[in-house]
Amino acid sequence: MDGAPGHAIVFGASGLIGWAVVDQLLRCYPEAGTFSKITAISNRDLEISESHWPKTDAGRPKLQLISGIDLRHGNGTTLAKSLKQAVEDIDTVTYLFYLAPDDTEEVATNCRMLQNVVDAHNSLSPNLRFVGYGIYTAGGVFAPPLTEDMVDNLPPDHTETIVYPAYRGLLNQASEGRNWTWCEVCPDTIVGFTPNGSQFSLALHWAQYLSLYAHNHGVGPSNEYTGNPVIEVPFPGSAAGANSLFSPVSATRIARFMIYASLHSDICGGGQLFNIADHEVPCTYGKLWPRLANWFGLVGTGPPDDSQAQNNALAVGELPQGSSVSKSLGIQDLKKAKIQSKAG
Ligand SMILES: NC(=O)c1ccc[n+]([C@@H]2O[C@H](COP(=O)([O-])OP(=O)(O)OC[C@H]3O[C@@H](n4cnc5c(N)ncnc54)[C@H](OP(=O)(O)O)[C@@H]3O)[C@@H](O)[C@H]2O)c1
C-alpha cells in the first residue's frame, strides 16, 4: 500500500456484505485518509437517504451511489461505457469489492457478471491494486473441520455446478500481467443489515418469523407489564438442525477483513482464500434459539417432538407441515385465507 488515499468501488453495495464494506469505509476504517472516494454500485434503485450509511461530511471519504447497474446484461465494454458515464473519476479506482450474488445453478451467468466487471476495470482503472469477493455454498460438500485448502479438491460433480473454481480461473487470468491481485473471502452464515432486504439475510428471516409468532400470540412490547402468560416458541426445525454446528460472522467483521486484505495485498493477495468467523468455536441454533426468542418476548424451547421424523427431509425454507410449528404460526390458516380470497 502506498500513501495515496484510495478509491474503492463496491459491487453489490446494497447487500449484506457490500453494505457493511461501504459502511466501514465511510466510518474511516482502518483510519481517516486511507480512502478518499467510495463508489457504491447497486442493481435495484436505492437513494442515499434510504441507505442508512453515515452522513457524508468533510472528515469522511466522498460517496457516489450508482443504482440500476444490472451485471447480467451486456459485456465488459458496455459496462465500461456505463461506468465511465456514471462514475466520477472512474480512472482513479484502486480497490474493487465484488459482492454480487451467486446462484449455484447459474455458473455461466455468474461468470459473465464477474467477467464484465473485471474486463471493464481492466480497461478503465489503470491504478487498480486489489479485487476481493465473497462466496457461499449451501449444504456443504466436506466433513468438518473445514480448512481453506479443501477448495482445491471439490468433487467433479460439484465443480460443474459451483461457480467459484471458474471465478478463480477468471481472476487469475484477468490479473495476469496487471498491477492488481485478488483474494476470496468464504464465510459461513453472515449476520448483517441491508437497506432494502436480502434473500441471504438470516437475521431478517428470524426476525420476521419470531415477530409474526409473537404477534399471533398477543406478545408485544408491553407484555411484561400486562402479565400475559409466558409464550413458548419451539425451534422451527429438526433436532439435527438444532444441533448442527455453524460459525456465523457479522457483516462488519467481514467488511473489515476485506478492507484489511485489500490494503495488505503482499500477505493477502495471490488468490488466497480466507474463512472468516466471529469465534473460533462453532455454535448451534439449539443454543442460540432461547436468546433469539427472548428478543421478541418469547421463550425459545427445543424442536417439537414430531420434528424427529423429518430430520433432514425438508427443503430449504420448508416448514414441517402439520407440525406444531406451522399450526402455532397459523400457516394453514393463512393458506386457507389466501385460497378463499382468490376464490372470492
Ligand atoms: N449472506 C450469507 O449468509 C452469505 C454467506 C457466505 C457467503 N455469501 C456470499 O456473499 C456474496 C454476497 O452475499 P450477500 O449476503 O451480501 O448478498 P445479498 O445481500 O443478496 O446482496 C447481493 C447484492 O448484489 C446485487 N445484485 C443482485 N443481482 C445483481 C445483478 N444482476 N447485477 C448487479 N448487482 C446485483 C444486489 O443488488 P440489489 O439489491 O440492488 O439487487 C445486492 O447489492 C454472495 O455471493 C453470497 O453467496 C453470503
Ligand as a Chemical Component Dictionary entry (heavy atoms), coordinates in Angstrom:
data_LIG
# 
_chem_comp.id                   LIG 
_chem_comp.type                 NON-POLYMER 
_chem_comp.pdbx_formal_charge   0 
_chem_comp.three_letter_code    LIG 
# 
loop_
_chem_comp_atom.comp_id 
_chem_comp_atom.atom_id 
_chem_comp_atom.alt_atom_id 
_chem_comp_atom.type_symbol 
_chem_comp_atom.charge 
_chem_comp_atom.model_Cartn_x 
_chem_comp_atom.model_Cartn_y 
_chem_comp_atom.model_Cartn_z 
_chem_comp_atom.pdbx_ordinal 
LIG N1  N1  N 0  -25.449 -13.942 3.484   1  
LIG C1  C1  C 0  -24.740 -15.008 3.777   2  
LIG O1  O1  O 0  -25.008 -15.678 4.801   3  
LIG C2  C2  C 0  -23.552 -15.390 2.922   4  
LIG C3  C3  C 0  -22.638 -16.285 3.472   5  
LIG C4  C4  C 0  -21.495 -16.610 2.752   6  
LIG C5  C5  C 0  -21.291 -16.068 1.507   7  
LIG N2  N2  N 1  -22.203 -15.227 0.954   8  
LIG C6  C6  C 0  -21.942 -14.782 -0.434  9  
LIG O2  O2  O 0  -21.503 -13.461 -0.440  10 
LIG C7  C7  C 0  -21.962 -12.793 -1.626  11 
LIG C8  C8  C 0  -22.748 -11.586 -1.217  12 
LIG O3  O3  O 0  -23.708 -12.049 -0.297  13 
LIG P1  P1  P 0  -24.732 -11.080 0.431   14 
LIG O4  O4  O 0  -25.294 -11.854 1.543   15 
LIG O5  O5  O -1 -24.088 -9.760  0.704   16 
LIG O6  O6  O 0  -25.807 -10.958 -0.762  17 
LIG P2  P2  P 0  -27.101 -10.067 -0.877  18 
LIG O7  O7  O 0  -27.452 -9.470  0.457   19 
LIG O8  O8  O 0  -28.138 -10.841 -1.594  20 
LIG O9  O9  O 0  -26.602 -8.874  -1.833  21 
LIG C9  C9  C 0  -26.373 -9.073  -3.180  22 
LIG C10 C10 C 0  -26.013 -7.750  -3.846  23 
LIG O10 O10 O 0  -25.817 -7.991  -5.253  24 
LIG C11 C11 C 0  -26.632 -7.096  -6.006  25 
LIG N3  N3  N 0  -27.139 -7.738  -7.214  26 
LIG C12 C12 C 0  -28.082 -8.708  -7.320  27 
LIG N4  N4  N 0  -28.294 -9.031  -8.617  28 
LIG C13 C13 C 0  -27.482 -8.220  -9.339  29 
LIG C14 C14 C 0  -27.277 -8.032  -10.724 30 
LIG N5  N5  N 0  -27.907 -8.773  -11.635 31 
LIG N6  N6  N 0  -26.397 -7.076  -11.117 32 
LIG C15 C15 C 0  -25.744 -6.317  -10.201 33 
LIG N7  N7  N 0  -25.884 -6.455  -8.879  34 
LIG C16 C16 C 0  -26.751 -7.398  -8.447  35 
LIG C17 C17 C 0  -27.768 -6.745  -5.082  36 
LIG O11 O11 O 0  -28.278 -5.518  -5.507  37 
LIG P3  P3  P 0  -29.846 -5.215  -5.428  38 
LIG O12 O12 O 0  -30.243 -5.468  -4.007  39 
LIG O13 O13 O 0  -29.876 -3.811  -5.848  40 
LIG O14 O14 O 0  -30.497 -6.195  -6.387  41 
LIG C18 C18 C 0  -27.075 -6.669  -3.722  42 
LIG O15 O15 O 0  -26.444 -5.424  -3.563  43 
LIG C19 C19 C 0  -22.828 -13.794 -2.398  44 
LIG O16 O16 O 0  -22.031 -14.333 -3.380  45 
LIG C20 C20 C 0  -23.185 -14.837 -1.335  46 
LIG O17 O17 O 0  -23.336 -16.114 -1.909  47 
LIG C21 C21 C 0  -23.328 -14.857 1.651   48 
# 
loop_
_chem_comp_bond.comp_id 
_chem_comp_bond.atom_id_1 
_chem_comp_bond.atom_id_2 
_chem_comp_bond.value_order 
_chem_comp_bond.pdbx_ordinal 
LIG N1  C1  SING 1  
LIG C1  O1  DOUB 2  
LIG C1  C2  SING 3  
LIG C2  C3  SING 4  
LIG C2  C21 DOUB 5  
LIG C3  C4  DOUB 6  
LIG C4  C5  SING 7  
LIG C5  N2  DOUB 8  
LIG N2  C6  SING 9  
LIG N2  C21 SING 10 
LIG C6  O2  SING 11 
LIG C6  C20 SING 12 
LIG O2  C7  SING 13 
LIG C7  C8  SING 14 
LIG C7  C19 SING 15 
LIG C8  O3  SING 16 
LIG O3  P1  SING 17 
LIG P1  O4  DOUB 18 
LIG P1  O5  SING 19 
LIG P1  O6  SING 20 
LIG O6  P2  SING 21 
LIG P2  O7  DOUB 22 
LIG P2  O8  SING 23 
LIG P2  O9  SING 24 
LIG O9  C9  SING 25 
LIG C9  C10 SING 26 
LIG C10 O10 SING 27 
LIG C10 C18 SING 28 
LIG O10 C11 SING 29 
LIG C11 N3  SING 30 
LIG C11 C17 SING 31 
LIG N3  C12 SING 32 
LIG N3  C16 SING 33 
LIG C12 N4  DOUB 34 
LIG N4  C13 SING 35 
LIG C13 C14 SING 36 
LIG C13 C16 DOUB 37 
LIG C14 N5  SING 38 
LIG C14 N6  DOUB 39 
LIG N6  C15 SING 40 
LIG C15 N7  DOUB 41 
LIG N7  C16 SING 42 
LIG C17 O11 SING 43 
LIG C17 C18 SING 44 
LIG O11 P3  SING 45 
LIG P3  O12 DOUB 46 
LIG P3  O13 SING 47 
LIG P3  O14 SING 48 
LIG C18 O15 SING 49 
LIG C19 O16 SING 50 
LIG C19 C20 SING 51 
LIG C20 O17 SING 52 
# 
